[in-house]
Amino acid sequence: MEEQALYHDNWQELEQKLFLRTFNRFPVTLVRGKGAWVWDDQGKKYLDLVGGWAVDSLGHCPPVVVEALEKQAKTLIQASNQFYTIPQIQLAQILIQNSCLDRVFFCNSGAEANEGAVKLARRYGKLRLNGAYDIITTHSSFHGRTLAMTAATGQNKFQQPYIPLPTGFINVDYNDVEKIRAATTARTCGVMLEPIQGEGGVNVPDDSYLGEVEKWCHEKGILLILDEIQTGIGRTGTLFAYEQYNVEPDIMTLAKGLGSGVPIGAFLAKEHVSVFTPGEHGSTFGGNPLACAAAYATVKYIIEDDIPGKVKQVGKYFATKLGSLKQQFDFITQVRGRGLLIALELSGEIAEEIALACLKRGLLVNKLKPNTIRFMPPLIITEREVDKAIAILEDTLEEIRNPKH
């Protein structure tokens, strides 16, 4: 506490001096969290609808995860993957038993999970598809910040600073199976999609889209890779979003909500796709006992307490309330999303103004684009807390519509 007091007024100033300029941070220093709420270093309380960018699935400092971390930290934090560890196996078992996939690899982040999925698909292409290595992805997608995943991410603003990019990725329009068909060649080994595009704008495809893509992949003998890093682990109202579209991916990636705040990623694969042999992929920290214990506690709680069912209910309630605001404010042009991944699109570039005004009132929201606000709160948020958020948002929008002079 003495150290914290020493720098009490200087945390943001210190950050400006010490960090590479990669984030546009909002002017608040968070020091504590519980449930769907956080507190700053001045003691001010905020309702958190950002949730660590869809990470804090069970809220801040959930008791079940804290208990798992405390127990595991006193037992075994890290061990090489040269050896077996129990939390890793427990987590693997619960994911495989509750998905359509057969095998899993653990890593540390979503970008790593997608990198691993691409490597597996390329290895499959080399062994089973006459050396095919191209992967079709979509415009407005987001798959991570590594060089390869920047090439996979179909957004010019991320790609331009790093040209020339790694080859092997073909970007086509989202929600258009014909573009995927047209882009498929003898070099294609797979198609990688987000069931719902998160960073691209919370773009929800037609109900038939993923099924049509799956059918095409089966016809051509190529792999369907679903990036469920943002949509997985209950976020959209089912444990995995693919369940809502009646498809089964050959490879699926997870991260974000998997550890409820503890960094962990994973990619899962069907048995026939699991072509890696020892030494062809690995990770020093991936699958470490501490992260796996937290993730196992998270997934177990989400399944046993039917958190996806509650997300579906509260998400529908939230979307309905936002729909009412749309009727009230003509500069709201669309409400879209699924479960507790929702976007509010605006007619003007006022998203940052709204987000900063909400911040002053004790509400944290995400400015996704200049004209889009995204909500991705902890999955345990209540309808009463949604009402609180809506009241703050309504006051904020009213002030923007009728500014005081």
C-alpha positions in Angstrom: 0.0 0.0 0.0 2.9 2.4 0.7 4.3 1.8 -2.8 0.9 2.4 -4.3 0.5 5.6 -2.3 4.0 6.8 -3.4 3.0 6.7 -7.1 -0.7 7.4 -6.5 -0.9 10.4 -8.8 1.7 9.2 -11.3 0.6 5.8 -12.7 -0.7 7.2 -16.0 2.3 9.5 -16.3 4.7 6.6 -15.7 2.9 4.5 -18.4 3.5 7.4 -20.9 7.2 7.3 -20.2 7.7 3.5 -20.0 5.5 1.8 -22.6 5.7 1.5 -26.4 2.8 3.5 -27.8 0.6 0.6 -28.8 -2.6 1.3 -26.8 -5.0 4.3 -26.7 -5.9 4.0 -23.1 -8.8 5.7 -21.4 -7.8 8.0 -18.4 -8.5 5.6 -15.6 -6.3 3.3 -13.6 -8.1 0.2 -12.4 -6.9 -1.5 -9.2 -9.7 -3.8 -8.0 -12.6 -5.8 -9.4 -15.4 -8.0 -8.2 -18.1 -9.6 -10.4 -19.1 -7.2 -13.1 -17.6 -4.2 -11.2 -14.2 -2.5 -11.0 -12.7 0.3 -8.9 -10.0 2.8 -9.9 -7.1 4.1 -7.8 -9.4 7.0 -6.6 -12.0 4.6 -5.2 -14.5 5.2 -8.0 -16.7 2.3 -9.0 -17.5 1.3 -12.6 -19.9 -1.2 -14.2 -17.7 -3.1 -16.6 -19.2 -4.0 -20.0 -15.7 -4.5 -21.6 -14.8 -7.5 -19.4 -11.1 -7.5 -20.3 -12.1 -7.6 -24.0 -14.5 -10.6 -23.6 -12.0 -12.3 -21.3 -13.5 -12.1 -17.8 -16.2 -14.7 -18.4 -17.0 -15.3 -14.7 -16.4 -11.7 -13.7 -13.6 -10.2 -11.8 -11.9 -12.4 -9.2 -14.5 -15.1 -9.4 -14.2 -17.2 -6.2 -14.1 -20.5 -8.1 -11.1 -19.4 -10.1 -9.3 -17.6 -7.2 -9.7 -20.8 -5.2 -8.3 -22.9 -8.0 -5.3 -20.5 -8.5 -4.5 -20.4 -4.8 -4.6 -24.2 -4.5 -2.5 -24.8 -7.7 0.0 -22.0 -6.9 0.8 -23.7 -3.6 1.2 -27.1 -5.4 2.8 -26.7 -8.9 2.9 -23.6 -11.1 5.0 -24.6 -14.1 6.3 -27.9 -15.4 7.8 -28.7 -18.8 5.6 -30.5 -21.3 8.3 -33.1 -21.1 6.1 -34.4 -18.3 2.4 -35.1 -17.6 0.5 -32.8 -15.3 -3.0 -33.3 -13.9 -4.7 -29.9 -14.5 -3.8 -30.0 -18.2 -5.4 -33.5 -18.7 -8.5 -32.4 -16.7 -9.0 -29.4 -18.9 -8.4 -31.4 -22.1 -11.0 -33.9 -21.0 -13.7 -31.5 -20.2 -13.3 -29.6 -23.5 -13.3 -32.7 -25.6 -16.2 -34.3 -23.8 -18.3 -31.1 -24.4 -17.3 -30.4 -28.0 -17.2 -32.2 -31.3 -13.4 -32.3 -31.4 -11.1 -35.1 -30.4 -7.7 -33.7 -29.5 -6.3 -30.5 -28.0 -3.1 -28.4 -27.8 -2.7 -25.7 -25.1 -0.9 -22.4 -25.6 -0.9 -18.9 -24.1 -3.1 -16.7 -26.3 -5.6 -16.5 -29.1 -2.9 -15.5 -31.7 -0.9 -18.5 -30.7 -3.9 -20.7 -31.0 -4.6 -19.5 -34.5 -1.0 -19.9 -35.4 -1.1 -23.5 -34.2 -4.3 -24.1 -36.1 -2.8 -22.8 -39.3 0.3 -24.9 -38.8 -1.8 -28.0 -38.3 -3.9 -27.2 -41.4 -0.7 -26.7 -43.5 0.8 -29.9 -42.2 -2.5 -31.7 -43.1 -2.3 -30.1 -46.5 1.3 -31.2 -47.0 0.5 -34.8 -46.0 -3.1 -35.3 -47.4 -3.7 -32.6 -50.0 -0.7 -32.7 -52.3 1.1 -30.0 -50.5 -1.8 -27.5 -50.3 -1.1 -24.6 -48.0 -3.4 -21.6 -48.8 -6.0 -20.7 -46.2 -9.0 -18.6 -47.1 -10.1 -16.0 -44.5 -12.4 -13.0 -44.7 -12.4 -9.3 -44.9 -13.2 -7.6 -41.5 -11.9 -10.7 -39.7 -9.4 -10.6 -36.8 -7.2 -13.5 -36.0 -4.3 -12.0 -34.0 -1.3 -9.8 -34.0 1.6 -12.0 -35.1 2.9 -11.5 -38.7 1.1 -14.6 -40.0 -2.2 -13.7 -38.3 -1.9 -10.2 -39.5 -1.9 -11.6 -43.0 -4.8 -13.8 -42.1 -6.7 -10.8 -40.7 -8.6 -9.2 -43.6 -8.3 -5.6 -42.4 -6.1 -3.2 -44.4 -5.3 -1.0 -41.4 -3.6 -3.9 -39.6 -1.8 -5.2 -42.7 -0.4 -2.1 -44.3 2.3 -1.2 -41.7 3.9 -4.7 -42.1 4.0 -5.3 -45.8 5.4 -7.6 -47.1 3.4 -10.1 -45.1 3.7 -13.9 -45.0 2.0 -15.6 -48.0 -0.6 -18.3 -48.0 -3.7 -16.3 -46.9 -6.5 -15.3 -49.3 -8.9 -12.7 -47.9 -12.5 -12.7 -49.3 -15.8 -11.1 -48.4 -17.5 -12.4 -45.2 -21.0 -13.9 -45.3 -20.5 -14.8 -49.0 -19.9 -18.5 -49.7 -19.6 -17.8 -53.4 -16.5 -15.8 -52.8 -15.0 -18.8 -50.9 -15.9 -21.1 -53.7 -14.3 -18.8 -56.3 -11.1 -18.4 -54.2 -10.6 -22.2 -53.7 -7.8 -23.7 -55.7 -5.6 -26.8 -55.7 -3.4 -24.9 -53.2 -6.2 -24.4 -50.7 -6.0 -26.5 -47.5 -8.6 -24.8 -45.4 -11.1 -22.0 -44.7 -10.7 -20.0 -41.4 -13.7 -18.0 -40.1 -15.1 -16.4 -37.0 -18.7 -17.6 -36.4 -19.4 -14.0 -35.6 -16.8 -11.4 -36.4 -15.8 -9.7 -33.2 -13.2 -7.0 -33.8 -14.6 -6.5 -37.3 -17.8 -5.0 -35.9 -19.8 -7.9 -34.3 -20.9 -9.0 -37.7 -23.5 -11.8 -37.5 -23.7 -13.9 -40.7 -26.8 -15.4 -42.3 -28.0 -18.5 -40.6 -27.1 -20.6 -43.6 -23.6 -19.3 -44.1 -21.5 -21.5 -42.0 -23.4 -24.6 -43.1 -22.8 -23.7 -46.8 -19.1 -23.2 -46.1 -18.9 -26.5 -44.2 -20.6 -28.3 -47.1 -18.1 -26.7 -49.6 -15.2 -27.7 -47.4 -16.4 -31.3 -47.3 -16.9 -31.4 -51.1 -13.4 -30.2 -51.7 -11.8 -32.2 -48.9 -10.4 -29.1 -47.2 -10.6 -28.1 -43.6 -13.1 -25.8 -41.8 -11.3 -23.9 -39.1 -13.5 -21.9 -36.7 -11.9 -19.1 -34.7 -14.0 -19.1 -31.5 -11.6 -17.1 -29.5 -14.2 -14.4 -28.9 -17.4 -16.4 -29.4 -16.4 -19.5 -27.5 -16.9 -20.5 -23.8 -20.5 -19.4 -23.5 -20.2 -15.9 -24.9 -23.0 -16.2 -27.5 -25.5 -18.3 -25.6 -24.1 -21.8 -26.2 -20.8 -23.2 -25.0 -19.4 -22.8 -28.6 -21.0 -20.7 -31.2 -20.8 -23.4 -33.9 -23.6 -25.3 -32.0 -26.0 -22.6 -33.1 -25.3 -23.1 -36.7 -25.4 -26.9 -36.8 -21.9 -27.3 -38.1 -18.8 -29.1 -36.9 -15.4 -27.6 -37.4 -12.3 -29.7 -38.2 -10.2 -27.3 -36.1 -11.4 -24.8 -33.5 -9.4 -22.2 -31.6 -10.2 -20.8 -28.1 -8.7 -18.2 -25.7 -10.2 -15.1 -24.1 -12.9 -16.4 -21.8 -11.3 -19.9 -21.4 -9.4 -18.9 -18.3 -11.7 -16.1 -17.0 -8.8 -13.7 -16.9 -5.8 -16.0 -16.8 -3.9 -16.1 -20.1 -4.5 -19.4 -21.9 -5.3 -20.5 -25.5 -6.1 -23.8 -27.2 -6.8 -25.3 -30.5 -8.8 -28.5 -30.9 -9.0 -30.8 -33.9 -10.9 -33.8 -35.2 -9.0 -37.1 -35.0 -8.4 -37.3 -38.8 -6.8 -33.9 -38.8 -4.5 -34.5 -35.9 -1.4 -35.1 -38.0 1.3 -33.5 -35.8 4.0 -35.8 -34.6 6.3 -35.1 -31.6 8.5 -32.1 -32.2 6.4 -30.5 -34.9 4.8 -28.0 -32.5 5.3 -27.0 -28.9 5.2 -24.3 -26.2 7.2 -23.6 -23.1 4.4 -22.2 -21.0 1.4 -23.6 -22.9 -0.7 -25.9 -20.7 1.1 -24.9 -17.5 -0.6 -26.3 -14.4 -1.6 -22.8 -13.1 -3.4 -21.6 -16.2 -5.0 -25.0 -16.8 -6.3 -25.2 -13.2 -8.0 -21.8 -13.7 -9.4 -22.7 -17.1 -10.7 -26.1 -15.8 -12.4 -24.3 -12.9 -13.9 -21.8 -15.4 -15.2 -24.3 -17.9 -16.5 -26.7 -15.2 -18.5 -23.8 -13.6 -19.8 -22.6 -16.9 -21.1 -26.0 -17.8 -22.5 -27.1 -14.4 -24.2 -23.8 -13.8 -25.6 -23.5 -17.3 -24.0 -20.1 -17.8 -24.6 -20.2 -21.6 -28.4 -20.5 -20.9 -28.2 -17.5 -18.6 -26.2 -15.6 -21.3 -28.9 -16.3 -23.8 -31.6 -14.9 -21.5 -29.7 -11.9 -20.3 -28.3 -11.2 -23.8 -31.8 -11.1 -25.2 -32.9 -8.8 -22.4 -29.9 -6.5 -23.0 -30.5 -6.4 -26.8 -34.2 -5.6 -26.3 -33.3 -2.7 -24.0 -30.7 -1.4 -26.6 -33.4 -1.8 -29.2 -35.6 0.6 -27.1 -32.8 3.1 -27.1 -32.6 2.8 -30.9 -36.2 3.9 -31.1 -35.4 6.8 -28.8 -32.3 8.1 -30.5 -32.2 8.4 -34.2 -28.4 8.4 -34.5 -28.4 4.7 -33.4 -28.7 2.8 -36.7 -28.4 -0.8 -35.6 -28.2 -3.2 -32.7 -26.6 -6.5 -33.5 -25.0 -9.5 -31.9 -25.7 -12.8 -30.2 -25.7 -13.5 -26.4 -23.5 -11.1 -24.6 -21.5 -10.0 -27.6 -23.5 -7.0 -28.8 -22.7 -3.9 -30.9 -24.4 -0.5 -31.2 -23.8 1.1 -34.6 -24.2 4.9 -34.9 -24.8 7.2 -37.8 -21.8 9.4 -36.9 -18.3 9.0 -35.6 -19.2 9.6 -32.0 -18.3 6.3 -30.4 -15.3 7.6 -28.5 -17.3 10.6 -27.2 -20.0 8.2 -25.9 -17.4 5.9 -24.3 -15.6 8.7 -22.5 -18.9 10.2 -21.3 -20.0 6.8 -20.0 -16.7 6.5 -18.2 -17.4 9.7 -16.3 -20.7 8.2 -15.2 -19.2 4.9 -14.1 -19.8 2.7 -17.1 -17.0 1.0 -19.1 -17.8 0.3 -22.8 -15.6 -0.4 -25.8 -15.2 1.9 -28.7 -14.9 -0.7 -31.4 -14.9 1.6 -34.4 -15.4 5.4 -34.7 -19.1 4.7 -35.2 -19.6 1.5 -33.2 -19.8 0.6 -29.5 -19.3 -3.0 -28.4 -20.6 -4.6 -25.2 -18.9 -7.8 -23.9 -19.5 -7.9 -20.2 -18.8 -10.8 -17.8 -21.2 -13.7 -18.5 -22.5 -13.5 -14.9 -23.9 -10.0 -15.4 -27.5 -9.7 -14.1 -30.6 -8.0 -15.6 -30.5 -5.5 -12.8 -26.9 -4.6 -13.8 -28.1 -4.4 -17.4 -30.8 -1.9 -16.3 -28.1 0.2 -14.5 -26.0 0.2 -17.7 -28.9 1.2 -19.9 -29.8 4.0 -17.5 -26.3 5.4 -17.7 -26.2 4.9 -21.5 -29.5 6.7 -21.9 -28.3 9.7 -19.9 -25.1 9.8 -21.9 -26.9 9.7 -25.3 -29.4 12.3 -24.2 -26.5 14.6 -23.2 -24.9 14.1 -26.6 -28.2 14.8 -28.4 -28.8 17.9 -26.3 -25.4 19.2 -25.1 -25.5 21.7 -22.3 -23.8 25.0 -23.1 
